[in-house]
Amino acid sequence: MNRIEQRFQDLRAKGETAFIPYITAGHPSLEQTERIVLALEAAGADVIEFGIPFSDPVGDGPVIQEAAQQAIARGASLRTVLALIKRLREKTQVPILLFSYFNPVLAYGIQAFARDAAEAGADGVLCVDLPPEEAGEYKAALDANGLCTVFLIAPTSTDERIERIARACTGFIYYVSRLGVTGERSSLAADLNDALARIHRHTDKPVAVGFGISTPEQARQVAGLAEGVVVGSAIVRVVAQAGEGPDAAETVRVFTQELVRAAKQ
């Protein structure tokens, strides 16, 4: 059992919801990312999603697109991000989920990626644009290296597809609460309750909800329905605004702590 699985098991035993912040690794710099990870852990994050910067992040909105471009311009890559995680493992054991598109993984080499990600100290991978039907070699490689495989369920997923995706997931299932790209929204999807109830009818695996959650009130609402709450664009926006100043990591910690408190109520 790796860190992600253990964390969800511990939270389930306590009746708590996981809070999962997303950050773009290397934004605004690799050095600042290291400080931000420690700040997120101090704020109470249960699992941290490490976004691998990619040139064509088609599932992401403008905030994360801009962060990825800046990270790439500063030299961030899959290799440098894995090296960062290896350094972080000297300071923290917070569960880390890599969030990537398939192209960087394929270019790196599936077997080599799984081996190096595990050796660096990552705990799982969410490959956004890789469907389970095409993920045979990828999943086998991750399974062999003790890494969780997280796939996406969408509002349009059929019951048959929900079952297929749930079987392929280890650690937890990621539910995309809205069609379209990532980004902050003023309200949650109206059918969120029904959608999660449908997923839970097919599996007892933890379900985390992402896309569009940005405020403490929204985090609180989702926490009452799912086993995990994911917040991405809102945190990436704060990271961008804080920049690399001496108080940047603390600014991110304070912002995130309010979201964590709401999700844990």
Sequence and secondary structure as in RCSB ss.txt:
>XXXX:A:sequence
MNRIEQRFQDLRAKGETAFIPYITAGHPSLEQTERIVLALEAAGADVIEFGIPFSDPVGDGPVIQEAAQQAIARG
ASLRTVLALIKRLREKTQVPILLFSYFNPVLAYGIQAFARDAAEAGADGVLCVDLPPEEAGEYKAALDANGLCTV
FLIAPTSTDERIERIARACTGFIYYVSRLGVTGERSSLAADLNDALARIHRHTDKPVAVGFGISTPEQARQVAGL
AEGVVVGSAIVRVVAQAGEGPDAAETVRVFTQELVRAAKQ
>XXXX:A:secstr
  HHHHHHHHHHHHT  EEEEEEETTSS HHHHHHHHHHHHHHT SSEEEE   S  TTS HHHHHHHHHHHHTT
  HHHHHHHHHHHTTT    EEEEE HHHHHHH HHHHHHHHHHHT  EEEETT  GGG HHHHHHHHHTT EEE
 EE TT  HHHHHHHHHH SS EEEE SSS     SS  TTHHHHHHHHHHH  S EEEESS  SHHHHHHHHTT
 SEEEE HHHHHHHHHHTTSTTHHHHHHHHHHHHHHHHH 
